[in-house]
Amino acid sequence: MRLVVLSLLTLISTCTFAQNREVLGEYKIGIIGRDQEDAIYQAAHLGAQNAARALSQKYSIDVELLVLTPDKTQGDSQSGALGMLFVEDADGLIISPSDSDNIRSAVEFASEAGQSIIFFEESLKGIQPLASVVADETEAGRLAAQAILPKLPTQARVAVLTSAVDDERVQARLKGVREVLGYKRIEKIVATQPDYRSAIETIRQTIEADRNHYIQGWIFLDDWPLLGMPALPWKAGKLPCVAIQSSPSAFIYIDQGYVDALVVHPYYDWGYQSMEILVNKLYRGIDPDTTTLTTEPRVVDWRNVEDYRQNWKSWLR
């Protein structure tokens, strides 16, 4: 009985403290990406931080951002980060959720506890957040195919590098590639483990097996082969190549002529837009116009690569 009373008093105290913060216009919002070392989440962190600062000034409130993205090199996890969110008594959550049982149950608990939740990059099926700011991966595949077409000889065929690990994002990208190229322009779809060494070895083996040189271009559905020093098994400029980017390390491949174009997502905007939606709900009581905001990818090539490089420099400063 004493434990029950103590628990109730703690809950009442926590709720009262949260209500007092709300009256004072003070909000704590956590952001949880998938890996602290991944540059795209660093860009999303900065977007959320800049939005928190801008909204604090605009409405004369205090929005504190708690960056809780796990450091996987230290064995951290998203479930541990969600635990910290409750310890910090956060008012809202912005998360790029991995679809695992423990994450799903933790997010469900947060929702049932009254947390305002924004999904970014991807969403969890079966859980209704305040809003989802998601990437249009099918359009990313379409743009990759459209970008390589002008570089190909008439009727030339390409190889598409995909993941050997089940990944809905990559499957959506492949769907977009097929919509544009059709089956006649795709010579081979090659699956690799999603890491640099495996991708390079898979590409090398595919090139060696293509003795009649049917493959005259490559589309990478992620930039696994670009996550290290250039080691593609062809000379720069010999084969047209387009990659969907997830890391700034890909710039060297454009600079040296191995890659003709990158398809990129607005990683910074994921954080910024998520924060805007959440603060509008928490402080102003305004629900988003739509529960799913789909962000558009774009193509980066020699014409705009310098501008995009400057974006990364500011995101990772």
VENQUI-V892083 format. One record per pair of residues at least 12 apart in sequence whose C-alpha atoms are under 8 Angstrom apart, sorted by the first residue. I is the first residue (numbers start at 1). J is the second residue. Records with the same first field share a line. If there is no record, write none. Layout:
I=J / J
//
This chain:
14=89
18=89 / 91
22=283
24=61
25=60 / 61 / 62 / 283
26=61 / 62 / 63 / 64
27=62 / 63 / 64 / 90 / 91
28=63 / 64 / 65 / 66 / 89 / 90 / 91 / 92
29=63 / 64 / 65 / 66 / 90 / 91 / 92 / 93 / 94
30=65 / 66 / 67 / 68 / 85 / 90 / 92 / 93 / 94
31=45 / 48 / 65 / 66 / 67 / 68 / 69 / 93 / 94 / 95
32=67 / 68 / 69 / 70 / 78 / 81 / 93 / 94 / 95 / 96
33=68 / 69 / 70 / 78 / 95 / 96 / 97
34=69 / 70 / 78 / 96 / 97 / 98
35=69 / 70 / 71 / 72
36=69 / 70 / 71 / 72
37=71 / 72
38=247
39=246 / 247 / 248 / 316
40=246 / 247 / 267 / 268
41=267
42=315 / 316
43=267 / 268 / 271 / 312 / 315 / 316
44=267 / 268 / 269 / 270 / 271 / 272
45=67 / 268 / 271
46=268 / 271 / 272 / 315
47=268 / 269 / 270 / 271 / 272 / 273
48=65 / 268 / 270 / 271 / 272 / 273 / 274 / 275
49=65 / 271 / 272
50=272
51=271 / 272 / 273 / 275 / 276
52=64 / 65 / 275 / 276
55=276 / 279
68=81 / 82 / 84 / 85
69=81
78=97 / 103
79=102 / 103 / 106
82=106 / 107
91=115 / 116 / 282
92=115 / 116 / 117 / 278
93=115 / 116 / 117 / 118
94=117 / 118 / 119 / 120 / 271 / 274 / 275
95=117 / 118 / 119 / 120
96=119 / 120 / 121 / 122 / 123
97=119 / 120 / 122 / 123 / 124
99=124
104=124
108=127
111=129
116=129 / 130 / 278 / 282
117=129 / 130 / 131 / 278
118=130 / 131 / 132 / 133 / 274 / 278
119=131 / 132 / 133 / 134 / 274
120=132 / 133 / 134 / 270 / 271 / 274
121=133 / 134 / 135 / 270
122=134 / 135
129=291
130=278 / 287 / 288 / 291
131=277 / 288 / 290 / 291 / 292 / 293
132=291 / 292 / 293
133=270 / 273 / 274 / 292 / 293 / 294 / 295
134=270 / 292 / 293 / 294 / 295
135=265 / 294 / 295 / 296 / 297
136=294 / 295 / 296 / 297
137=169 / 170 / 172 / 173 / 176 / 297
138=172 / 173 / 174 / 175 / 176 / 177
139=173 / 176 / 296 / 297
140=173 / 176 / 244 / 263 / 264 / 297 / 298
141=172 / 173 / 174 / 175 / 176 / 177 / 221 / 244
142=173 / 176 / 177 / 178 / 179 / 180
143=176 / 177 / 263 / 298 / 299
144=177 / 219 / 242 / 243 / 244 / 261 / 262 / 263 / 299
145=176 / 177 / 180 / 181 / 219 / 242
146=180
147=242 / 261 / 299
148=217 / 219 / 240 / 241 / 242 / 260 / 261
151=240
152=216 / 217 / 240
155=185
156=185 / 214 / 215 / 216
157=184 / 185 / 186 / 187 / 214 / 215 / 216 / 217
158=185 / 186 / 187 / 188 / 214 / 215 / 216 / 217 / 218 / 219
159=186 / 187 / 188 / 189 / 190 / 215 / 216 / 217 / 218 / 219
160=186 / 188 / 189 / 190 / 218 / 219 / 220 / 221
161=189 / 190 / 191 / 192 / 203 / 218 / 219 / 220 / 221 / 222
162=174 / 189 / 190 / 191 / 192 / 220 / 221 / 222
163=191 / 192 / 193 / 194 / 221
164=191 / 192 / 193 / 194
165=192 / 193 / 194
170=221 / 222
173=221
174=221
187=214 / 215
188=215
190=202 / 206
194=224
195=224 / 225
196=224 / 225 / 226 / 227 / 228
197=225
199=224 / 225
200=225 / 231 / 232
203=232 / 233
204=232 / 233
207=233
216=239 / 240
217=239 / 240 / 241
218=239 / 240 / 241 / 242
219=241 / 242 / 243
220=241 / 242 / 243 / 244
221=243 / 244
222=243 / 244 / 245 / 246
223=243 / 244 / 245 / 246 / 247 / 250
226=249 / 250 / 253
227=247 / 249 / 250
228=249
230=252 / 253
232=258
235=258
236=256 / 257 / 258
237=257 / 258 / 259
238=258
239=258
240=258 / 259 / 260
241=258 / 259 / 260 / 261
242=259 / 260 / 261 / 262 / 263
243=259 / 261 / 262 / 263
244=262 / 263 / 264
245=262 / 263 / 264 / 265
246=264
248=309 / 312
251=309
254=301 / 302
260=301 / 302
261=299 / 300 / 301 / 302
262=299 / 300 / 301
263=297 / 298 / 299 / 300
264=297 / 298 / 299 / 300
265=295 / 296 / 297 / 298
266=295 / 296 / 297
268=315
//
